[in-house]
Amino acid sequence: MVRLFIRHAVGDYQRWRQAYDANAARRPDLGVTGDAVHRGVDDENDVTVWHDFESLSAAQAFLELLPELMEEAGVTTGSAQTWLAFPT
């Protein structure tokens, strides 16, 4: 298993969350096996999301689609930080 972390700023959390939730049924088809959303304590528009994948290649394929998905959800351009990690 590999976990993808994505941290980014959104212009409007409620709008972003609606778009994120609207894609819930699509995530398994993209290889996502688990996910969670976290918001910043000091800034509710500072969002960190993690997604689990069975393999590194599945996570990397998802990363290729990420810019399009984030744009649709109203993510502030250029704000995303991503990293992959193996849970221990």
N, C-alpha and C positions, 0 to 999 in steps of 0.2 A: 504494500500500500504506500502511496505517496500523498502528501497533503500540499495543496496549493493555497497560499495566503495572498490576498489581494487587499491592499489598503488604498483608499482614494477619497477625494473630496467630492461631494455631490452638491448640486445647487439647491435641491429641495429634497429632503429625506423622504417625505411621504410620496412624492412622485417616483423617486428611485425605488422605494420599497414596493410600490404597486407594480412597476416593471419587473423587479426581481421576482416577486411572487407569481406574476403572470407566466414566467418561464419555468416554474417548478416542475411541470409535467415534462418539459423538454430536457431538463438536466440529466436524467438517467440515460437518455439516448445519446448524450454528449459524454457519457462515461462517468458522471458524478455519482458516487455511492453514498455520500453524506455531505452535509453543509451546515454552516451556522453563520449568523450575522451579529456583529458587535458594533456599537456606536461609541464614539469618544465621550468621555465624561465631561470635558470642557467644551466640546463642539459636536453637537448632534449630527452635523453633516460630514463628520470625519468617520468613515465607515471602513471596518475591516471584516472581510468575509473569508471563510476557509471552505474549500471543497476537497473531498477525498476521492481518490481514483485507485483502481486496481493496479495500475502500472504507470511508470514514468512516461511512456509513449502516449498514453491516454491523456495525461495531464498536459503534455506538450501540445497535443492536438487541440485541446480546449483553449490553451493560451493563444493559439493562432486565431481563434474566433473572438477572443476577449475584446479587442478594440471595437468591433462592431456591436457586440452586446452592451458594452459600457456606453457607447454613444447613444444607443436606443434608450438607455435608462437615465440619461442626463448626467453622466459623470463629467466633472470638470476636466476639460482637455489637458492632458499632460500631467495629471496629478497622481496617476496610479503607480504604486510600488508593488511588485510581485516577487514572490520567492517560493521555491519548492523545498520541502523537507520530508525526511523519512521519520515517522513517529517511532519512538523507542519505548 
